Amino acid sequence: MNTYSDYLKEIEVRKGQGLHPKPIDGSELLTEIISQIKDVNNEHRKESLNFFIYNVLPGTTNAAGVKAEFLKEIILGEFVVEEITPAFAFEQLSHMKGGPSIKVLLDLALGNDEAIAKEAAKVLKTQVFLYEADTERLEEAMKAGSAIAKEIIESYAQAEFFTKLPEVDEEIQIVTFVAGVGDISTDLLSPGADAHSRSDRELHGQSIFEHNKEMQQELLALKEQHPDKRVMLIAEKGTMGVGSSRMSGVNNVALWTGIPSSPYVPFINIAPVIAGTNGISPIFLTTVGVTGGIGIDLKNWVKQKDTEGNTVLDADGEPVLEQTYSVDTGTVLTINTKTKKLYNGDKELKDISDALTPQKMEFIKAGGSYAVVFGKKLQTFAAKVLGIEAPQVYAASKEISVEGQGLTAVEKIFNKNAVGTTPGKTLHAGSDVRVEVNIVGSQDTTGLMTSQELEMMAATVISPIVDGGYQSGCHTASVWDDKSKANIPRLMKFMNDFGLITGRDPKGEYHAMTDVIHKVLNDITVSDWDIIIGGDSHTRMSKGVAFGADSGTVALALATGEATMPIPQSVKVTFKGDMRSFMDFRDVVHATQQQMLKQFGGENVFQGRVIEVHIGTLTADQAFTFTDWTAEMKAKASICISEDETLIESLEIARDRIQIMIDKGMDNKKQVLQGLVDKANTRIQEVKTGNKPALKPDADAKYYAEVVIDLDEIAEPMIADPDVNNEDVSKRYTHDTIRPLSFYGGTKKVDLGFVGSCMVHKGDMKILAQMLKNIEAQEGKVEFNAPLVVAPPTYNIVDELKAEGDWEVLQKYSGFEFDDNAPKGLARTKYENMLYLERPGCNLCMGNQEKAEPGDTVMATSTRLFQGRVVKDSGEKKGESLLSSTPVVVLSTILGRTPTMEEYEKAVDGIVLTKFKPSQKQLVM
């Protein structure tokens, strides 16, 4: 009775938080609940029935297994529950989404009771989450003469689980809710500081709009006024969902505005409607598709033109926008899924065909993209078993092939990894492609949701197609608090059992690694032809092509080894000129964004496309600085085109780092890491012998645009500024305001500096050490006028710095050094003017554990400058996070202000900041 008593106590605690009972996922609790249901005189019987029917998580959770078996007992008449008839038990099973429920349904369908078998078959025909063990069982039964098994397989071949679903409504009535002006970060929808609660969907739902109760109440009032309409959440004059894929953000929007996925599964809603003046961030849009939602590019504000067709500019040289139609909060609109238009009454506002493609309509009909992916797989299996060609049920994949046109790098990678396409057909951008995935990464603040998704899609082991999967502990590395202690070991065990390499060993046999996930993935990617999927927007490798994804898409890639998406268009980036000796490669990255916007009149040609950067001479570590930032450029992905010698060097570095992981004991029974070492050696030999040179696009490939970056124009360090006081709210907190150091006149006060995150590499740590030595030699001492927080990305880097003597330099000047034997249990809220050597991991960049003090001006090497991410506002001033190179950050903290160019050049004198120079070789085929 203890387990149930504890559950009741937890329920009382949650009542005080305005929450319902937490959904049940454990077998022990549900077993006790079932025993109380069986005892007709039990005082808790009524509420136990309610918990059993309406509050159990489906899929492969331990509780789902117990529930399925009890429903089987009821159906077979082994136990009678007045409130749960056999028919109702079958209905319950139909909502349990695979795993134990499929096993029970197969037991019943292939059993001896004909009437029960027929009912079980009816339910099975509606299910799609079947795995090899399930389909093999059906196939064997059919071959053994089972008519029921054949009937089920014939239904699968016709995809009746999809064709018999209700059609999508022709008209969807919506009412608008403007969630913000300008770009809306996923932090607004699912704050990083609440990452610990993401797997508790109802609790996490309270964090939407960063806990702004006034906005939440306004949204609820709007729903009450329009009970027959769907609420469409809008980013006015901006892009919705920038910053990360964040499934929890879509989950929160769906919880507040969507439709329940099942009456028997609490707090899992689907089908949100989301929009932005400039559309939806590409990775966030994928997440919307996972839930069968709709994401609309409104284009309700456009650049004003004069009589000659030229863009009208304001006093600051910025385009003046004019409204083409209003979407103010409370505006009633209609989405017509037949005409694929958006209407206000009878007035047509916009064609929204891109939001309602045949594939997206299938996601809407099926309740999400997973059901379509699994449905196609199931139909293929059934047709093969029956020896027939699968009928064309789903929308045909678009295959675009342009005769005589060469291939971009991403087109080459997709063609190599494609499955199910027309044999011998070369595909170009815009084609819909299923591709095999080589590397999959899960990080710790979304990993719990990924594990839930895997349970709900009834997956138990990583797909053999995947070369390697990694589960990190970087997002919760800063503070080992009670929330982390409760969540992370459980996550690591689940993922380790599933077949991933894990940053923490559930058995405790190797040192806990809190390495930044993107850095690990960059190392374990050992081919320039690989496709990588990772649970973070910064999954952007400098080898292969990588896509940041929501926790569900990560789960799908782990379970199936596949991903489905259109081949993206590409923008080619090349370089000319020479870098000044005092410039850092980070300045090149920022200048790329600045020059691109200038060249295209303010249009971001990178948004939603692949940036094919002809990096040439930079190894993977430094090149990653560019690819990482492409998330802030709003690109879908990026690909580095390297010289052969550079690729070989990058692969050798990666191989040796994987070997270190093996030496530490991180490999598993399947020797995944050893397999990656072998793969790296093979690829190195291919390049060395010339049998398969480094990936290069064709000379006659077609690009959406080509951008040439002039290095001669970069005369001083470049800073991405959130421009927090811009009169135009829509222009605040974007990554498009890139300013030279001289803009600040050497007078802007800096309250805190941060060197860390995935944007830095070993070279940055060495630059930091060399600068400290420089300044001491020049000034006689090093004195910090602002705190400097330093978080190396990986333990490997720390070890290498120790071996080379640089860590000793950092220790000399630090006032705090992390201790893995006594990790911090509380987040730091105050900082002293000194150097902090923090544990490897994300640290301040994540904003979920530690932050700068409210109202601070932060100078950081990280990627996020969104409001409240790294620093909150205070009552006196807005917090602001300026993003720059390591040298600028270090010097800003020593001075307590932005440096002048003279001070900057003096501090970096004699330090080689980067060896980057444009390649002099042909980087095309």
N, C-alpha and C positions, 0 to 999 in steps of 0.2 A: 504493500500500500504506500510505501515511501515515495516511489516515483510519481504516483498520481498526486500525492499530497504536495510534493515539490512543485508539480505543475500548477496546482491550484494557488499556491503561494505566488508563483510567477505571474499568474493571471491577475492577482490582486495588485501586484506591482505595476503591471501594464495598464490596468484600469486607471491608476493614478497618472499615467502618461497619456491617457486618452486613447489607449490601444486595445484591440481585441486579443483573444488568446493567440499565442504564437502557433503557426502551423506545425503539425507533428511530423517529425522525420525519423524518430527512434523506435526500434522494435519493442524495447522493454516497456515503455509507456503505453504503446498501443496494445500490447498483450494484456496489460492490466486493465485497460479500458474494455477490451473484449470480454474479459472475465466478469466485469461488472455488468456488461450487457447480457451475458448468459444468466446472471443471477437476477431473476425477475423482481426480487425483493430488495435489491441493493439500492441504497439511498442516492447513489450517484448514477443510476442507470439511465435516466432521461438525458442528462447532460453528456453522459458517455456516448450514447447513440448519436447525439448531435456532433460530438467531436469526431466520431468514426465516419460519419457520412460527409461532413462538410469541412473537416479541418486536417486532412491527411495529405501530405505532399506525394505526388505520383511518381512514376518512373521506377528507378532502381533504388530508391531510398529503402532503408531497412523497414520502415513503417509500411511502405507500399507492399513489400513481400508478405508481411503479416496480414495486411488488409485483404490482399488477393486470395490468400489461402482461406481466410474466414468466409469470404464471399463464395468461394468454391464449396465449402461445407454447406452453406445455406442453399445453393443451387442443387446440390446432390441430395438435399433433404437430411443430411447428417445432423443438422441443427436447425431448429425453427426459431426465427426471430419475427414476431408478428409485424413489426414496423418495416422489415426488409424482406419483401417477397423475392422469389427467384428472378422475376422480371426486373425488379428494381436492382437486384444484385448484378444482373447483366449490364444494366445501364451504368452502374457504378464502375464496373470493369471497363466499359467503353471510354471512360474519361481518364483512365490511369496511364495512358501514353507509353505502353511498352514495358519491357522487362518482365517482372513477375506476373503482371496481368496477362501478357501474351502467352506465357507458359501455362497459366491456368486455363485460358481460353482454348489453347491447343489440347490440353488434357481433356477438356470437356468435348471439344469438337471431334476428337479422335477416340472418344470413349464408346462404351457399349449402349448408352441410352440414346436412342435415335432422336427423340424429341429435344433432349438437352443439346445434342450435337448440332441440330439444325439451328437452335437459338444461338449457340456459341459461334457457329459459322456466320450468322448474320452480323454479329458484332465484329468478328475477325475481318470481314470484308470492308469494314470502315476504318481499319487500323493501318498505319503506315510505318510505325517505328518497330520494324522487325530486323533482326540481325541474322548472321549466318546460321547460328544454332537453330533459330526459329524456321528459317526458310529450308534448311537442310532437313529438318524434321517433317515439314510439309511435303517436300519432294520425295522423301523415302516412303511416306505414307501413301502418296499417290501411286508410286511405282509398285507398292505392295497391294494395290487394288482399292484403296479408299476412295469412294465416290465423293465424300465430303471434301477431302483434301483436294481432289481435282477441281471441284466446284469453286473452292476458295482460290486456287491458283488461276483458274479461268477468269474469275472476277478481278484478280490482281492484274492479269494481262490486259484487261479492258480498262484498268485504272478506275474502277467504279468507286473507289474510296475518294476520288476527286470528282468524277463526272456527276455523281449523285448529290454533291453538295449544292446548296442553294446558290443561285447566281447572285452576283454583286448587284446591289440596288442601283437602278438607273440614275436616281437622284439622291444625293446625300446633302441634307440640309446642315449648314454649319453656322456658328456664330463666332465672331472673331474675339481674340483676347491678345492685346499687344503686351508681350512679356518684357519688352525693353526696346530702346532705340539704339541702333547700331548693332554691331556683332554681338551675339549672345553666346557666351562661353557655356560649355556643359557644366562648368562649376556653378552656374546659376541654377541649373536644373538638378544637379547632384553634387553638392559641395565636397571638395576633397577632404575637408576636416571631418566629414561624416562617412568616410570610406569604410570604417569598421562596421557600419550598420547596413551595408548594401544588400547583404544576403537576407536581412529581415525586412522584407519589402514594405510592410506597413509602417514600421518605425522609420525607415529611410525616407518614406514618402513625406514625412513631416519636414524634411529638410529642403523641399523644393522652394525655389526663389530665395535660397539662402536663409530659410526660416522666416521669411517676411510674412507674418500672419495677416497683415493688411491685404497683401496681394492674394494670399490664399483665400481669404474671406470674400474678396471681390470675385475671384474665380468661382467659388461655390455659389455666390449670389447670382452670377450670370447663368450657371447651370440650372438654378431653380427657376429663373425667368424663362428659360428655353429648354424645358425638359425633353422636348421632342427633337432636339438638335445636338450635333456634336460640336464641341469647342475646338477651334483651330488656334493653336498657340503661334504667335508671330514675332519675328525679329524685324521691327520696322526700320527701314533704311540700313539694313545690315544682313549678315549671314547667320542662320540658325545653327547652333551646335558646333561652333569652332572650338579647337583645343584638343578634343579627344573624341573617340567613338562613344565611350561611356554608356554601356547598356543600361546602367542604373539611371541615367538621365532620361532615356526613352521609357524605362519602366516607371519612373516617377510621373512623367507626362501622361502615360497610359493609365496609371492608377487614378489620376485626377480627372482625366478627360476621356478615357477609352472605354472599352467594352469588356466585361468579364469573359475570360477564355472558357470557363466552365463554372456551373453553379456549385460544383463540389470541390473546387480548388480555390482557396481564398487568396485575394490580393495579387492575382496574376491577371492583369488586364492586357488587352491587345488593341490594335487598330487606332492609334492616335493620329490626329491630323496636325501637321506641323508645317510652318511656312516661314519664308524670309524674303525681304525685298530682293536680296541677292541670293536667294535659294538656300540650300542646306549644305553644310560642309560634307564633302564626299563620304568620309568614313561614317559620319553620323547618319547620313542618308541610308547607308547599308544597314545600320542598326534599326532604322525605322522599318525597313523591309522585313527584318527578322520577325517583327510583330504584326506584319500585315497592315502596316500603317501607310499613310499618304504624306509625301513631302513635296511641297509646292514652291516653285520659283516664281514669286509674284511679279517682279519687275514693275511695282506700282510707283516707283520713283525713277525718273530717267534724267539724263543730262540735258539741260536746256540748250537749245540751238538758236543762233541768230538767223537773220533772213538769208544769209549766205551759207547756212549749214554748218557753221563753226560752233564749237562748244563755248558757251558763255562761262567766263571765269570770274570768281569773286576777287576781293582785294588781295587775298593770300595766294592767288593763282590756282585755287581749287575749283573744280567744276560746280556750277550751280545746278541743283536738282529741282525738278518740278514734278508734282504729283499727277499721275495719270488716272488714278482712282483711289478712293479711300478704303482703308481696312481698319479704321478706328475701332477700338473695343466696343462690342455690341452690334457691329454691322452683321446683318444676316445675309449670307451668300449661299449659292448652290453649286455643288460639284456635280456635273453631269458626266457619268462614266461612259455613256454611249457617244456623245459628241466630243467628249474629252475637253470640255470648256468649263471655265469658271464664270458664273453669272451673279449679277445683283438684280433680282427679279427677272425681268425679261432681257435685261441689258447684258450683252456679252462683254466680259472684262478681259479675259485672256485665254489663249489656247494653253492647256496644261497636259498635252499629249505625253511629254517627258515623264510626268508623274504617274501616267496611266498606260504605260506600255503593256503589251500583251503579257510579258513576264511579271510585271508588277501587279497586274490585275489577277494573275494566278495566285500571287502571294496573298492578296486581299481575300480572294475567294477561299483559300485554304487556311486562312488564319495565321499566315506567316510563311517565311521562306523555307524553314526546316521541313515542313510537311511536303512541300513540292520537291525538295531535294531527295528526301527518302522515298517519296512516291515514285519518282522517276526510276530510282534504283530498284524498287520493288517490282515495277512493271517490267523492267528489263530482265530481271530474274525470272519472272513468270513466263514471259514470252520465250525465253531460252529453254526453259524446262519443257514447254509445250511444243517446241520446235516451230514456232511461228514468228512472223515479224510483228513487233509491237505496233499496235494501231497508233496513229498520230492523234494523241489526246491533248497533250500539252502544246503550247505555242511553239512552233518550230524556231530553233535557235537561229538568230540572224547570222548569216555567214557572208561577209563582205570580202571579195577578192578582186583586186584591181590588176588586170593584166599589164605586165611590163613595169609595175611599180615595185621598188625595193622595199625592204623592211627596216623599221626602226628597231632599236634594241629590245624594247618591250614586246614588239610584234614577234621578234625571233624567239624570245623566251616563251611566250604564250603558245606559239606554234609547236615548239619542242615538247611542252608539257601538257598539251591539249589531249582530252579524251572525248570520244563520241562524236568527233567531227567527220565531215565527208572525207574519205580517204584520198590523199594526194592533193587536197585543196589547200592552198596557201591563204591564210586569213590576215586581213588588215584591221586597223582600228575601227571600232564600232561593232565588230563581230561579238556575239555572245558565246563565251567559251567556258567549259568545265575544264579545270586544270588540276593536275596533281600537285600537292604541296610537299615541299622537302623539309622545311623547318617550321616548327610551331612554338610560340612562346606565350606563357601565361604569367601575369604579374600578380602580386599578392593582394592588392585592393580590389581587383576584379576576379581574381582566381576563385574565390568562394562562390561567386555567381557562375563561373564557368563549370565548377564542380556540380553545382545544382542543375545547370543545363545538361551536363552529361548524364546525370541521374534521370532527368526528365525525358531525355531521348533514349534512355535505357542502354547507354553505352558503358562497357566495363573495361575495355582495354584499348590502347592507342592503335590506330590503323597501321598495318605493316608497310603501307606506302610511305609513311613519314620517316625520314632519315633520323630525325632527332627532335624531341620536345623538351622544353626547359621551363621549370616553375621557379620564379625568382622570389626573393624576400626583400627586395630593394625599397619598395614604397613604404614599408613599415620598419625600416632599418634604424631610424633616428632614436626611437623611444621604444624600449621593450616593456610596454605597460601591460596592465591586466587584459586589455582588449586584444593586444597582440598575442599574449600568452594563451588566450582562449582560442583564438582563430587560426593563427599561423601553423602551429603543430598539426592541427586537424587537417588543414589544407595540404600541408606537405605530405602527410601520410596518404591522403586520398590520391594525390597526383603521383607519388612514388609508386603506389600500388597499381595505378593506371598505366604506368610505363614511362613516365617522364623522368628526366634527370632533375633533381630538386636541390635548391640552394641550401636547404637544411635537410639533414639526414634524420628520418624518423627514429632510427636506431641510435643516433648520436655517435656514429663511428667516425665521422669526419667533421672538421671545423665548420661551423655555420657560416655560409657565404651570403652576404647581403649585397652582392655585386649588382650594379644597375643592369636591368634585363637587356636593354638595347645593346650594351657593350658585350654581354655574353652571347647574344644572338649574332652580333657582328663577328664574333670569334668562331662560333660553331657553324657559320655559313661558309662552306669550303668549296663553293663553285659559283662562278659568275653567271651560271645558267639557272640557279636555284630560284624557287618561289618561296617566300617566307610570309607567314601570317602570325601576327602578334597582338596581344590584348592591350595595346597602347598606341596612341596616335604617332608616337615616335619610333614605331617599328619601321625603320627606313635604313636598310643596310647599304654599305658601300660595295657590296658584292651581291650579284643577283638583283631581284626586285622584290621589295617587301611592302606589305600593306598592313597598316594599323586597322584593327578590327574590334568589334564589340565582343563581349565575353561569350556570346552565343555562337558567333561565327568562328571563334577560336575553338569552342567545343565541337562544332561541326567539322572543322579541319582535323582535330584530334581523332574524332570518331570515324570519319570517312576517308581522310587523307586527301580531300578535295576541297576546292572552292569554286564558286561560279560567279563570273562577272564579265562585263563587256571588256574587250581590249581597249585600254584608254588611248586617247590621242597623246602625242608627245610634243614637248617644246624643247628644242635643241639649244643648249647653252655652251658657248665657246668663249675663249679669252684671248685678248691681245695686249701688247704692251708689257711693261716691267713693273714689278712691285718695288716700292721703296723699302729699304732695309729695316725701317722701324715699324713696318706694317705687320699685323698679325693676320693669319688666314681668316679669322672671324670677321675682320674688316672686309675681306673679299665677299664673304657670305652676305653681309648686310648691304654691301654695295651692289650685289647682284639684284637684290630686291629693289633697291632704289633706282638703279639704272633701267631695270625692266619697266617699272612704272613710268619712268620718264620717256622711254622709247615708245611706249604704247598709249600715251596720253592719259595715264591714270588707270587704264584697264589692266586688271591682273590676269595676264594670259596663262599664268601658272595654275590658276584655280581649277581643280578637278582633273588636272592632266598630269602626265608623267614628265618630270624634268630629266632630260637626258643630258647629264653634265659631262663634258669631255674634260675630265679632270687630269688625265694623262699621267702626271708624275708623282702624285701624292699617294702614299700607302693608305690602307684601309682605315687606320686610326684617325689620321688627320682628315681624310676625305669624308669620314663619317660626320664631321662638323658641318659639312655642306648638306649632306643628305638628311641629317637630323633636323636642320632648320627648315627644310622644305615643308614640314608640317605647318610651320608658321606662315609659309608662303601660300598655304591653302592648296598645295599640290596633292594629288592622290598618292603619288609615290615618286621615287627618283631612281635613276640608274647611273652609276659611274662607269664611264668608258676609260679604261686604263691602258697604258702601254704594257706589253707582255712582261717586261722585266719588273714593272711595278706590281702587277698582279701576282707574279711568282713570289715576290717579297711579302706581299700581304698574306698569301696563302701559307707561307712558311711561318709567319708570326702566329696566324690562327692555329695552325697545326700544333705548334709548340705550346700554345696556351691550353689547348685541349689535352695535350699530354700531361700538363701540370694538373688538370682536373682529374685525370685518370690516376696520377701518382698520389693525389690526395684521397683517393678511394671513392670518387663520385660516380664511377661507371656502374651500370646495373647488370643483371643477369644476361641480358641480351647483348651486352657490350656495345651499346649505342655509341659511346664516345670513341671506342676503338674503331668502329665502323666509319666514323667521321674522319679520324686520322688517316685511315686507308683511302678514303675518298679524296682527301686533300692531296695525298701523295700521288694518286692517279692523275688528278687534275694538273698538278705541278709538272709531271712528266709529259702530259699532253701539250702543255704550253712550251716547255723547254725543247721538245722534239719538233715542234711546229705541226704536229698532227691535228691539233685543235687550238689555234691561237686564242688570245683573249677576245671576249665578246666585242664585236664592233657592228654598228649599223651599216646598211648598204649606202653607197654613195648617192643612190637615187631614191632614198627613202623620203616619204612625204611627212612634213611636220606641220602642226597647227601654226607654229611661229618659230622663228629663230632669233635668239638674243645673243648679242656679242658684248661681253663685258670688257671695258677698257680699264686695265689696271693702272694706266698712267693717270687716270682721273682720281684715283684714291690717294689723296695727299695727307690724310690724317685719319685717326681712328674714327670708326662709325658706331653710332649708338642708336638702338631701337628704343624709342621713347613712347610711353603710354599717353603722353599729351593730355594729362588728366584735367587740365583747365580749359581745353578747347571749347569755345562757345557752342560749336556744333557737337552735340552729345554723341552723334553717330560716328564721329571721328576720334573719340577717345578709346583707349585700350585696344587699338588695332596694332598690328605689327608693321604697318606701312609707313609710319613716321620714322624715317631714318635720318639722324642728324650728325653732323661732324662734331668732333670734340670742341672745336673753337666756338660753337654755338653757345656753350655754357660759360665762356669767358673766364674759366678757372675760378669761378665764384660759387657754383651751385653746391650747397651743403649736402654731404653724403653721410647718412647715419649708420649704414651697415653695408658691408661687402660680402659677397658670396662667390666663391670659386668652387664649382662642383656641377653636378647633374650630368646627363648624358652628352652634353655639348663639349666636355673637356676630356682630354686624354693624358697619357703619361707626359707628353711634351709640355702641357700646361703646368703640371706639378713641378717640372724641372725649371720652367720659366719663373715660377713663383720663387723657388729656392735661389735662382741666380739673381733675381731682382732684389731680394733681401740682402744678399751679399753685396750687390752693387751699392745699394742705398747706405749700408753700414760703412762701406769704404769711402763713400762720398760725404756722408754726414757725421760719421763717427759713431752713430748708433741708429737703431731702428725703433721708432716710437709710433704706435698706432693712435691716430686721433678718431678712429671709428673701429668698431669690431670687424674682424675678418673671419668668416666661417668658411672652412675648407673641408670638402668632402670628396676624397678620391673616388673615382667610379668603381674600382674593383680592388680586391685583395691582391691580385697578381701585380697590379701597379704599385701598391704599397711595398710588396716584397721586392720588386725590381728597384724601387727608389732606395730601399734600405741597402740593397746590394751595391748600388752605385754611389751611396753617400749622401743623396739629396734629402732623404727622410731625416737624417741627423741634423741637417740645416734647418728644416722645418721645426723639429723638436726644440731646437735652440731658441727659437723666437716664439714658441707657442705657450699659452697659459693654460691650455687644456688639451689632453690627448685621450682619444677613446680607449676604453678598456673592455675587451670582449668578456673578460671574467666578471665584470661588474657593469653591464650596460645600463644606460640611463633608464630610470623608471618613470620619469616625469619630463614633460616637454619644457624646454627652457623658455622663460617669458621675458627675462632681462639679459642683456649682453654687456660685458665690460669691453673697454677699448683694448683688445688683445686678439691674438690669433687662436682660433679654435680648430684643432685637428679632429674632425668628426669621423665616425664610422663610415666606411664605404656605403654608398646608397644614394637615394634621391635627395634626402634632407629637405632644405627650404623650398626647392623647386616644386615639391608635391603640395605643400601647404596643408597636409592632413594631420601632421603631428606638431612640427615646430613652425613658427612664423617670426618674422621681424616684429618689432614693437609697433603698435598701431600708429599710423601717421608718419612712419619712417620713410625716408628716401633711400631706396636700396639700389646699389650698383651690383649687378650679378652677371655671371656667365650663363645663366640658365635660359630657359625657353619661354617662360610664362610671364606676361606682364598684365594679365587680366586683373580687374578690380577684386581685391580681397584674396587673391591666390597666395602670393608670397607675403603680402602685408595688407592689413585692414586699414580703413580710414580711422582717424581719431576725431574727436569733437572739434579740434582746431584746424586740422589740415587733412588733405587726402593722402593716403599712402601711395607711393609710386615705386615701381620696379623698372629701372632702366637696365637694358641688356647690352653688354659690351664684351670686349676681349679680356682675357686674364690680366694682361699688363695694366689696363685701365682700371680694373677693379682693385687690384693690389695697391696701386698708387693712390687711388681715391680714398682708400681706408687709412693709409699712412698720413695723407694730408687732411683728411676729414672733409674733403671737397673735391670737385672735379679738377684735374690738373690742367695747366696750360700746355701748349705744344712743347715749349722749351723744357718744362719739368718732365714731360713724358719722354722726350728723346734722350734726355740725360739719364733717366732711370733704366731705359732699355739698351743703353750704349753697350755694344759688344755682345749682345745676346742675339742668337739666331732664332727669330720668332717662327719662321717658316721657310721651307726650301721650295715653296711652290713657284712654278713658272709655267707658262703655257707650253704644251707639248709641241715639239717641232716635227713630230712624226704624223703620218697619215693614220687617223683613228677611225677610218671607214673602210669598208671592203670594196 
